[in-house]
Amino acid sequence: MKNTNTLINYVEFKATDLEKVKDFYSQTFGWTFTDYGPTYTAFSESGLEGGFELTEDPIVNGALIVLYHENLLEIKDKVVEAGGVIVKEIFSFPGGSRFHFEDPAGNELAIWSDK
């Protein structure tokens, strides 16, 4: 699927035990997983791509909705101009870069780019 600007592209969950969560979703729903180091695993065959990030913190709101945009600097400016608050500056990860923001209601989302 082609990455399209501003569409929901990915959902990321938190997990305190990646092996346990992978076993659950693969056995229950047939999802497949690709590990990216010891603290991250991506899933597919779920209808929407996503992943699980290892955490030791209590999980309060474990889902992070991730949008795509080819130009992070451009969309970051738009987020701020519209009243969003940047909560995690642009950072790199295997496959791209992203930043996190809160919308005016306090929901945290992220926007990533492979450019």
C-alpha positions as CSV (number, residue, x, y, z in Angstrom):
1,M,0.0,0.0,0.0
2,K,1.3,3.5,-0.9
3,N,1.9,5.8,2.0
4,T,-0.4,8.7,1.7
5,N,-0.1,12.0,3.6
6,T,-2.2,12.6,6.7
7,L,-3.9,9.1,6.6
8,I,-3.8,6.8,9.6
9,N,-0.9,4.5,8.6
10,Y,0.1,2.5,11.7
11,V,-1.0,1.8,15.3
12,E,1.5,1.2,18.1
13,F,0.8,-0.5,21.4
14,K,2.8,-0.9,24.6
15,A,3.6,-4.3,26.1
16,T,5.5,-5.4,29.2
17,D,6.3,-8.8,27.6
18,L,6.8,-9.0,23.9
19,E,7.0,-12.8,23.6
20,K,3.8,-13.2,25.5
21,V,1.9,-10.6,23.4
22,K,3.3,-12.1,20.1
23,D,2.2,-15.6,21.2
24,F,-1.3,-14.2,22.0
25,Y,-1.9,-12.4,18.8
26,S,-0.4,-15.0,16.5
27,Q,-2.3,-17.9,18.1
28,T,-5.6,-16.0,18.4
29,F,-5.7,-13.9,15.2
30,G,-2.9,-15.3,13.0
31,W,-0.9,-12.1,13.0
32,T,2.8,-12.4,12.0
33,F,5.6,-10.5,13.6
34,T,9.0,-9.0,12.7
35,D,11.4,-8.1,15.5
36,Y,13.4,-4.8,15.3
37,G,15.8,-5.3,18.2
38,P,14.9,-6.4,21.7
39,T,12.4,-3.7,22.5
40,Y,10.2,-3.6,19.4
41,T,8.1,-5.9,17.2
42,A,6.0,-5.0,14.2
43,F,2.8,-7.0,13.2
44,S,1.1,-7.6,9.9
45,E,-1.8,-9.7,8.7
46,S,-4.1,-7.6,11.0
47,G,-5.8,-5.3,8.5
48,L,-3.6,-2.3,9.6
49,E,0.1,-2.4,10.2
50,G,1.4,-1.8,13.7
51,G,3.7,-2.8,16.4
52,F,4.4,-3.3,20.1
53,E,7.0,-1.3,22.0
54,L,8.4,-2.9,25.2
55,T,7.9,-0.8,28.3
56,E,8.4,-1.3,32.0
57,D,6.0,1.6,32.8
58,P,2.3,0.9,33.8
59,I,0.2,0.9,30.6
60,V,-2.5,3.6,30.9
61,N,-3.3,4.3,27.2
62,G,-1.5,1.6,25.3
63,A,-2.4,2.6,21.7
64,L,-0.5,5.2,19.7
65,I,-2.1,6.2,16.3
66,V,0.6,7.0,13.7
67,L,-0.1,9.1,10.7
68,Y,2.1,9.4,7.6
69,H,3.5,12.5,5.9
70,E,6.3,12.7,3.5
71,N,7.6,16.1,4.9
72,L,7.8,16.0,8.7
73,L,9.0,19.6,9.1
74,E,6.1,20.9,7.0
75,I,3.4,18.9,8.9
76,K,5.0,19.6,12.3
77,D,4.6,23.3,11.6
78,K,0.9,22.8,10.6
79,V,0.3,20.8,13.8
80,V,1.7,23.6,16.0
81,E,-0.1,26.4,14.0
82,A,-3.4,24.6,14.5
83,G,-2.9,24.3,18.3
84,G,-1.1,20.9,18.7
85,V,1.7,20.6,21.2
86,I,4.9,18.7,20.3
87,V,5.6,16.2,23.1
88,K,8.5,14.3,21.4
89,E,10.7,16.0,18.8
90,I,11.6,14.4,15.5
91,F,13.7,11.3,16.1
92,S,15.0,8.5,13.8
93,F,14.3,4.8,14.0
94,P,15.0,1.9,11.6
95,G,13.0,2.8,8.5
96,G,12.3,6.5,9.0
97,S,11.7,9.4,11.5
98,R,8.8,10.6,13.5
99,F,7.5,13.0,16.1
100,H,4.7,12.9,18.7
101,F,2.2,15.6,19.4
102,E,-0.9,16.1,21.5
103,D,-4.1,17.4,19.9
104,P,-6.2,20.1,21.6
105,A,-8.1,17.3,23.5
106,G,-4.9,15.9,24.9
107,N,-4.7,12.8,22.7
108,E,-1.1,11.8,21.8
109,L,-0.5,10.8,18.2
110,A,2.6,10.5,16.0
111,I,3.5,11.3,12.4
112,W,6.2,9.4,10.6
113,S,8.0,9.6,7.3
114,D,10.3,7.3,5.4
115,K,11.8,10.3,3.5
